[in-house]
Amino acid sequence: MTRSLSTDVAGAAMAMHEAAGVRCLMGVGVTGITGRKGQLTVTLDDGTELRAATVVVGIGAVPNDGWLAGSGLTVENGVVCDEYCRAVGTTHVYAVGDVARWFDRARGAHVRAEHWTNAVDQAACVAHNILHPTNLRAYEPVEFVWSDQHGWKIQVVGDTTGSAATTLLGDPTADRRFAALYADGQGLLRGTVVVNWPRVMVQCRKALREGTAWSDLEPGLRAVVNAASRPETKA
Ligand SMILES: Cc1cc2nc3c(=O)[nH]c(=O)nc-3n(C[C@H](O)[C@H](O)[C@H](O)COP(=O)(O)OP(=O)(O)OC[C@H]3O[C@@H](n4cnc5c(N)ncnc54)[C@H](O)[C@@H]3O)c2cc1C
């Protein structure tokens, strides 16, 4: 998870898995799976053999763009598009969803996203652009994905890739909730990973939508954290 959530959050996630009894083997590949249904042997490249009743393979995906070869479109790991999700070099061809690699202004690069929120938000943007060719809207999403693991509701908003978290709220090992926040060189919040903490999530989503400076956001977040750490009082 270091690629998508950065090393600090990935470490916390791995500790969470291990605390739940999951054994994580890192830095080792699979050379083969033999046996039959219910009685499988997985062989690793260091010679280790693991017995398994069930094997789940999660090795990523590639966009199904082969059928576009020879179409005249620029196809390189998906359909290459401008910031309006319009296939480069065309005026009336758009791409949406997993197969679209559009120019994301915020990152200054072509990006492909593989999740439902992206497919839905991008479709709305492209529908607008088809209907309003003289008033095109750039696709500038605040990405949002989530996952539920061992009682952790992990929510990821914006861009969390690359660097370490700027600020960590809460203690991943001691608390059942924490948040990692990522600001850029200009002090703008760029992304956040929130675990089991809906009030922090609401603040961060709003800040990301509005492009709030980290210094403006921090007092509000501190208030949420302080409120959470006050002992509960009975009415
Ligand atoms: C195992 C798995 C788990 C996932 N879990 C999550 C999750 O928890 N949360 C999340 O946000 N996202 C998840 N995703 C990603 C999510 O499913 C995709 O991002 C989303 O479905 C993309 O939508 P899409 O319309 O771009 O593509 P798709 O849903 O893949 O639809 C493309 C369609 O085009 C069809 N097609 C392909 N080629 C042709 C052709 N030549 N002619 C006609 N039809 C064609 C395909 O059959 C398919 O029906 C998961 C994906 C996988 C594989």
The ligand as an ORCA input file, in Angstrom:
! r2SCAN-3c Opt
* xyz 0 1
  C     -12.268     -7.214     -8.315
  C     -12.537     -5.725     -8.376
  C     -12.964     -5.069     -7.238
  C     -13.224     -3.700     -7.276
  N     -13.630     -3.051     -6.135
  C     -13.891     -1.743     -6.155
  C     -14.342     -1.054     -4.971
  O     -14.512     -1.650     -3.904
  N     -14.577      0.276     -5.047
  C     -14.400      0.972     -6.218
  O     -14.626      2.186     -6.218
  N     -13.997      0.350     -7.362
  C     -13.729     -0.968     -7.358
  N     -13.294     -1.598     -8.493
  C     -13.077     -0.801     -9.712
  C     -14.404     -0.530    -10.424
  O     -15.090     -1.749    -10.610
  C     -14.083      0.139    -11.769
  O     -13.317      1.310    -11.549
  C     -15.356      0.533    -12.512
  O     -16.167     -0.585    -12.745
  C     -14.975      1.202    -13.842
  O     -16.136      1.434    -14.597
  P     -16.031      1.488    -16.172
  O     -17.414      1.738    -16.654
  O     -14.956      2.404    -16.590
  O     -15.519      0.059    -16.634
  P     -16.209     -1.386    -16.447
  O     -17.090     -1.421    -15.250
  O     -15.078     -2.363    -16.544
  O     -17.131     -1.481    -17.742
  C     -16.591     -1.628    -19.051
  C     -17.548     -2.481    -19.843
  O     -17.150     -2.454    -21.218
  C     -17.288     -3.757    -21.719
  N     -16.408     -3.852    -22.908
  C     -15.071     -3.975    -22.940
  N     -14.648     -4.020    -24.234
  C     -15.730     -3.926    -25.019
  C     -15.957     -3.922    -26.440
  N     -14.945     -4.027    -27.301
  N     -17.225     -3.800    -26.865
  C     -18.248     -3.682    -25.978
  N     -18.108     -3.690    -24.652
  C     -16.874     -3.809    -24.161
  C     -16.885     -4.652    -20.577
  O     -17.377     -5.951    -20.758
  C     -17.546     -3.933    -19.402
  O     -18.869     -4.351    -19.194
  C     -13.046     -2.977     -8.478
  C     -12.636     -3.657     -9.629
  C     -12.372     -5.016     -9.589
  C     -11.942     -5.733    -10.851
*
